[in-house]
Every structure is written in structure tokens, then in C-alpha cells.
Amino acid sequence: MKHNRFTVASGTFVSVAGLLYLIGYLFNIDILIFHQKYNETPTGFYSESRSLLPVIIGLGTGYVAEKVYLSKNVQYENKN
């Protein structure tokens, strides 16, 4: 059962985050497009990543999907 929980949660996370990034790129929605910037200066370098909103939404939906899966699984086991 633990393997199935992981599969449901990770599958939901990957599909939702991927779908949101795809929508961002297709319709040019800046908040849904991943941006990576790397700058090198004489004093050092810095890296910047923006728009992790699809990742956060994907984590949230993965958590909810896991909880729904567990509640449905417990209800099914109680019927048998």
C-alpha cells in the first residue's frame, strides 16, 4: 500500500506541474514559465530561478490525491 501511495502522489505531482508549465509556455503566461538566470560578475556569480508556482501547486495536489486515495482505500477495506 505504501508503494501505491507514492505512485499516486508522485504521478499527480508530475502531471499537474508538467501541465501547468506546458500551459505557461503555450499561452505565454509569465507566472507559469520557469526562468533560470545565471550571471557571472568580477566579484562572483549568482543564480536566480523564478516561477516555482507550478511546483507548489503540484505538491499540494499530490498531497490531496494521496489523502483521497488513503480514505478511499480505508473505506474499501472496511467493506470487505
Contacts in CASP RR format, 6 or more apart in sequence:
PFRMAT RR
TARGET T0000
AUTHOR 0000-0000-0000
METHOD contacts of the structure
MODEL  1
MKHNRFTVASGTFVSVAGLLYLIGYLFNIDILIFHQKYNETPTGFYSESR
SLLPVIIGLGTGYVAEKVYLSKNVQYENKN
1 73 0 8 1.000
4 69 0 8 1.000
4 73 0 8 1.000
5 66 0 8 1.000
5 69 0 8 1.000
5 70 0 8 1.000
8 62 0 8 1.000
8 65 0 8 1.000
8 66 0 8 1.000
8 69 0 8 1.000
9 62 0 8 1.000
9 63 0 8 1.000
9 65 0 8 1.000
9 66 0 8 1.000
10 62 0 8 1.000
11 62 0 8 1.000
12 58 0 8 1.000
12 61 0 8 1.000
12 62 0 8 1.000
12 65 0 8 1.000
12 66 0 8 1.000
13 58 0 8 1.000
13 59 0 8 1.000
13 60 0 8 1.000
13 61 0 8 1.000
13 62 0 8 1.000
16 54 0 8 1.000
16 57 0 8 1.000
16 58 0 8 1.000
16 61 0 8 1.000
16 62 0 8 1.000
17 54 0 8 1.000
17 55 0 8 1.000
17 57 0 8 1.000
17 58 0 8 1.000
18 54 0 8 1.000
20 32 0 8 1.000
20 53 0 8 1.000
20 54 0 8 1.000
20 57 0 8 1.000
20 58 0 8 1.000
21 32 0 8 1.000
21 33 0 8 1.000
21 34 0 8 1.000
21 54 0 8 1.000
23 29 0 8 1.000
23 32 0 8 1.000
24 32 0 8 1.000
24 33 0 8 1.000
25 32 0 8 1.000
25 33 0 8 1.000
30 51 0 8 1.000
31 51 0 8 1.000
31 53 0 8 1.000
32 51 0 8 1.000
32 53 0 8 1.000
32 54 0 8 1.000
33 51 0 8 1.000
34 49 0 8 1.000
34 50 0 8 1.000
34 51 0 8 1.000
34 52 0 8 1.000
34 54 0 8 1.000
35 48 0 8 1.000
35 49 0 8 1.000
35 50 0 8 1.000
35 51 0 8 1.000
36 47 0 8 1.000
36 48 0 8 1.000
36 49 0 8 1.000
37 47 0 8 1.000
37 48 0 8 1.000
37 49 0 8 1.000
37 50 0 8 1.000
38 45 0 8 1.000
38 46 0 8 1.000
38 47 0 8 1.000
38 48 0 8 1.000
39 45 0 8 1.000
39 46 0 8 1.000
39 47 0 8 1.000
39 48 0 8 1.000
END
